[in-house]
């Protein structure tokens, strides 16, 4: 089965052509990092408008790189959430239009589930397995027993790792995206310079 997959949950517009659920024939991404860098983080309204500008272009490029025509597609998959509402709306609207216009199935994909199952594109993993999802506003550890069968084993109780990186970077004047800037500095840092206590979720800890 030949699928067009669309992603627009935050600040990147992406399209990929995937064969039989595992073989990625093309993957095209339009990044907005340089646009949002001026503001020190993603501005949702700007992100939505840039998705509108980019979505047709990334689809055309993905089809071209995969040597596939629109009429060859047998289905459309699209990120349905979680994500920025306006940004998601762009991808979902385009996917619905393609599905209706071509008369092909439409599948909504949970953003986090996509992260958990992306490993199958690289290796034949057996269930059950542990999956750590550290993406944007999410820092979760899951037990994965099968497709659609997930148990949350742990998660942050305040800021997710990605949010913490971006906030710290902004506080100390590093450029956006903060995670990349902090990672570069950490390579030359001293891991023993500060002794951090072990965080415990008990009274008085």
Secondary structure as UniProt FT lines:
FT   STRAND          2..7
FT   STRAND          12..19
FT   TURN            20..22
FT   STRAND          23..31
FT   HELIX           33..37
FT   TURN            38..40
FT   HELIX           44..66
FT   HELIX           70..72
FT   STRAND          75..81
FT   HELIX           85..102
FT   STRAND          105..110
FT   HELIX           111..117
FT   HELIX           118..121
FT   STRAND          129..135
FT   TURN            136..137
FT   STRAND          138..146
FT   TURN            147..148
FT   STRAND          149..155
FT   HELIX           161..171
FT   TURN            172..173
FT   HELIX           178..186
FT   TURN            187..188
FT   TURN            191..192
FT   TURN            203..204
//
